[in-house]
Amino acid sequence: MQTIPTERIDFQSGGTRCAAWLTLPDGPGPHPAVVLAHGLGATHDMMLAVYEQHFAAAGIATLAFDYRHTGASDGQPRQRISLRAQGGDVHAALARLRTHPAIDSTRLGLWGTSLGAMNVVRAAAQRADIAAAVVQCPIVHGPGAARSLGILGPLRLVPAVVEDTLRTLIRRGRRYIPIVGPSGGFAMVTADGAEAGWNSTVPADAVFDNRIAAGGAVSIVTTSALRHAARVRAPLLVCVCDRENLMDPRYGELVAQRAPNGIARHYDSDHFAIYHPPLVDLVLADQTAFLKEHLHVGA
């Protein structure tokens, strides 16, 4: 299959430049489009080309981006991960799409993977102009994700979080912790298979900055999208991994149940197999059919 060109169209979010990539379908527009929101510490280089190419080939434009403070985007300190700021980036990406002459602003959608699902559900709950939303391997309930680590996991991080908070107050450099590490190790995520799974999404020519400013861990494990789901007006597809190893999959199912137009599809997958063949082909087919229906592709 011929590769569809991708164009850089950066945008501003909260006064900071976010690096962004627009992939347009062949043929005249205006096209429907979806914003692609990635997961914890992940950047555009980590698997998003698969989704850009597949959706564009089906007639759906995509705008992928790196969150502020990460990847090719600006922002200091690096790897400062705030779900509030990331939600703002999602809204800013939608605003950028709405102004593009090749995009139909009446047919916009959101797509989020892993922790990006948290940002997508919360953003969709705040807007009436979203025509469809899709989330996969969703991390949508921070307390539930924390419980999957067991009591010792979060406790190991407390001294680093305290140190990072103090450093922020006295304007010193941030205290960093690894995002993911081996089971039982010192990292925010130490679930069995997580380190290998994360690395499986990093191509040979990409770099994964495996660290987070420790204070950001608090907002992640205390934030939830569960109460927001009931306010998501758009049709919402929740792709649940039944062998999810980063959070009890019932929370993803609960989001689909609470959303007025939510639907859950289940897959025999852990958190990471969903990104790879053969399962990714099945999941992409389901997601594409859903988006084409609700974004009125070819109507």
C-alpha positions in Angstrom: 0.0 0.0 0.0 1.3 3.4 -0.9 2.2 5.6 2.1 -0.1 8.6 2.4 1.9 11.9 3.1 1.8 13.4 6.5 2.3 17.2 7.0 3.5 19.0 10.1 1.0 21.6 11.3 2.0 22.6 14.8 -0.4 24.5 17.1 -0.4 26.5 20.3 -1.8 25.2 23.5 -1.6 27.3 26.7 1.0 29.4 25.0 3.3 26.4 24.2 3.9 24.9 20.8 2.6 21.4 20.3 4.2 19.4 17.4 1.4 18.0 15.2 1.0 15.8 12.2 -1.9 16.0 9.7 -2.6 13.1 7.4 -5.2 13.8 4.7 -7.1 11.2 2.6 -6.7 11.3 -1.2 -9.2 13.3 -3.1 -10.9 16.6 -2.6 -12.1 17.7 0.8 -13.4 18.8 3.1 -12.7 15.6 5.0 -14.0 14.3 8.3 -11.1 14.1 10.9 -10.1 12.6 14.2 -7.6 13.8 16.8 -5.3 11.0 18.0 -4.5 11.2 21.7 -1.6 9.0 22.9 -0.9 7.4 26.2 1.4 8.0 29.2 4.8 9.2 28.0 4.1 8.1 24.4 4.9 10.3 21.4 4.0 10.4 17.7 6.8 8.0 16.8 5.3 5.3 18.9 2.9 3.4 16.6 0.6 6.2 15.6 1.6 6.0 11.9 -0.4 2.7 11.8 -3.6 4.6 12.8 -2.9 7.6 10.6 -2.4 5.6 7.5 -5.3 3.2 8.1 -7.9 5.9 8.9 -6.7 8.2 6.0 -7.0 5.3 3.6 -10.6 4.9 4.8 -11.4 8.6 4.1 -10.8 10.0 7.6 -8.1 12.6 8.2 -6.1 12.5 11.4 -4.3 15.0 13.5 -1.7 13.4 15.8 0.4 15.4 18.2 2.9 15.3 21.1 1.6 16.7 24.4 3.3 19.7 25.8 6.6 19.0 27.6 7.1 15.8 25.6 8.5 14.5 22.3 8.9 17.1 19.6 6.7 19.7 21.4 8.0 22.6 23.5 7.6 23.1 27.2 9.8 23.1 30.2 10.5 21.2 32.4 10.6 18.2 30.1 8.4 15.2 30.9 6.1 17.3 33.1 2.9 15.3 32.6 -0.3 16.9 33.8 -3.7 15.5 32.8 -5.3 18.9 33.0 -2.7 20.3 30.5 -3.1 17.3 28.3 -6.8 17.8 28.2 -6.1 21.4 27.1 -3.9 20.0 24.3 -6.8 17.9 23.0 -9.1 20.9 22.9 -6.3 22.9 21.1 -5.9 20.2 18.6 -9.6 20.2 17.8 -9.4 24.0 17.4 -6.6 23.6 14.9 -8.5 21.1 12.9 -11.6 23.4 12.8 -9.6 26.1 11.0 -8.0 23.9 8.3 -9.6 24.4 4.9 -9.4 20.6 4.0 -11.4 19.6 7.1 -15.1 19.5 7.6 -15.6 21.0 11.1 -19.0 19.4 11.4 -17.5 15.9 11.3 -14.8 15.8 14.0 -14.0 12.9 16.2 -11.6 11.9 19.0 -9.5 8.7 19.4 -7.5 7.9 22.4 -5.3 5.0 23.5 -4.3 3.9 27.0 -4.1 7.1 29.2 -5.2 9.1 26.2 -8.6 7.5 26.7 -8.9 9.5 29.9 -8.2 12.7 28.0 -10.7 11.8 25.3 -13.6 10.9 27.5 -13.1 14.0 29.7 -12.8 16.3 26.6 -15.8 14.7 24.8 -17.9 15.3 27.9 -17.2 19.0 27.6 -18.1 19.4 24.0 -21.3 19.3 21.9 -19.4 19.4 18.5 -17.9 15.9 18.6 -19.5 13.5 16.2 -17.8 10.3 17.4 -15.2 9.1 19.9 -13.1 5.9 20.1 -10.9 4.7 23.0 -8.8 1.5 23.2 -7.1 -0.3 26.1 -8.5 2.6 28.1 -7.0 3.8 31.4 -10.0 5.8 32.6 -9.8 5.5 36.4 -6.6 6.5 38.1 -7.4 4.9 41.5 -8.2 1.6 39.7 -4.9 1.7 37.9 -3.1 2.5 41.2 -4.8 -0.5 42.8 -3.4 -2.8 40.0 0.1 -1.9 41.3 -0.6 -3.2 44.8 0.0 -1.2 48.0 3.8 -1.3 47.8 4.0 0.2 44.3 2.5 3.6 45.1 4.2 3.7 48.5 7.7 3.4 46.9 7.0 6.6 45.0 6.0 8.8 47.9 9.5 10.1 48.8 10.2 11.0 45.2 6.8 12.8 44.9 7.5 14.8 48.1 11.0 15.7 46.8 9.6 16.8 43.5 7.0 19.0 45.2 9.6 20.6 47.4 11.9 21.2 44.4 9.1 22.8 42.5 8.4 25.2 45.5 12.0 26.3 45.7 12.4 26.4 41.9 15.0 23.7 41.7 15.3 21.0 39.0 12.5 18.4 39.0 12.8 14.9 40.6 12.2 12.2 38.0 11.0 8.7 38.3 10.8 6.0 35.5 7.4 5.7 33.8 7.7 1.9 33.5 10.1 -0.7 34.9 10.4 -4.4 35.8 7.9 -6.1 38.1 8.6 -5.1 41.7 11.0 -2.4 40.6 11.0 1.3 41.2 8.8 3.0 38.5 5.3 4.3 38.2 4.2 1.2 36.3 5.6 -2.2 37.3 2.9 -4.6 36.2 4.0 -7.9 34.8 4.8 -7.5 31.1 4.5 -3.7 31.1 8.2 -2.9 30.5 8.4 -5.3 27.5 5.0 -4.1 26.3 6.0 -0.4 26.4 9.2 -1.2 24.5 7.3 -3.1 21.9 5.6 0.1 20.8 9.0 1.9 20.2 10.4 1.5 16.7 14.1 1.1 16.2 14.5 4.7 15.0 12.5 6.2 17.9 13.3 7.3 21.4 11.2 6.7 24.5 12.0 9.1 27.3 11.1 6.8 30.2 10.7 9.3 32.9 8.1 11.6 34.5 8.4 14.5 36.9 7.4 12.6 40.0 4.6 15.1 41.1 2.7 14.2 37.9 2.1 10.7 39.2 -0.3 12.1 41.8 -2.7 13.6 39.3 -2.7 10.4 37.2 -3.6 8.1 40.0 -6.2 10.4 41.4 -8.0 11.4 38.2 -11.0 9.5 36.8 -13.2 9.8 33.7 -16.0 7.6 35.2 -18.2 10.5 36.3 -17.7 12.3 33.0 -18.9 9.5 30.9 -22.6 10.3 31.4 -22.0 13.7 29.8 -20.5 12.3 26.6 -23.2 13.0 24.0 -21.3 11.6 21.0 -21.4 7.9 20.0 -18.5 6.3 22.0 -16.8 3.1 21.1 -14.8 1.5 24.0 -12.4 -1.2 22.9 -11.8 -3.2 26.1 -8.9 -5.6 26.6 -10.2 -8.5 28.6 -6.8 -9.5 29.9 -5.9 -5.8 30.7 -2.9 -5.8 33.0 -2.7 -2.1 33.9 -6.3 -1.7 35.2 -9.3 -3.8 35.9 -11.1 -3.9 32.5 -14.5 -3.4 34.2 -13.8 0.3 34.4 -13.6 0.5 30.6 -16.9 -1.4 30.4 -18.4 1.0 33.0 -17.6 4.1 30.8 -19.4 2.5 27.9 -22.4 1.7 30.1 -22.6 5.3 31.5 -22.2 7.1 28.2 -25.7 7.6 26.6 -24.5 6.4 23.3 -21.6 4.1 24.4 -20.8 0.7 23.2 -18.1 -1.7 24.4 -16.3 -4.2 22.2 -14.1 -6.8 23.9 -10.9 -8.4 22.7 -8.7 -11.2 24.0 -5.8 -9.0 24.7 -3.6 -7.6 27.4 -2.7 -3.8 27.4 -0.2 -4.1 24.6 -1.2 -7.0 22.2 -3.9 -4.7 20.8 -1.2 -2.6 19.1 0.3 -5.5 17.1 -0.8 -8.1 14.4 -3.0 -10.0 14.2 -5.2 -8.2 16.7 -4.6 -4.7 15.5 -6.1 -5.5 12.2 -9.4 -6.6 13.8 -9.5 -3.7 16.1 -8.8 -1.2 13.3 -11.6 -2.7 11.2 -14.1 -2.3 14.1 -12.9 1.3 14.8 -13.0 2.3 11.2 -16.5 1.0 10.6 -17.6 2.9 13.7 -16.0 6.1 12.6 -17.2 5.9 9.0 -20.8 5.4 10.2 -20.8 8.3 12.6 -18.6 10.7 10.6 -20.7 10.0 7.6 -17.8 8.9 5.4 -19.0 8.3 1.8 -22.6 9.5 2.6 
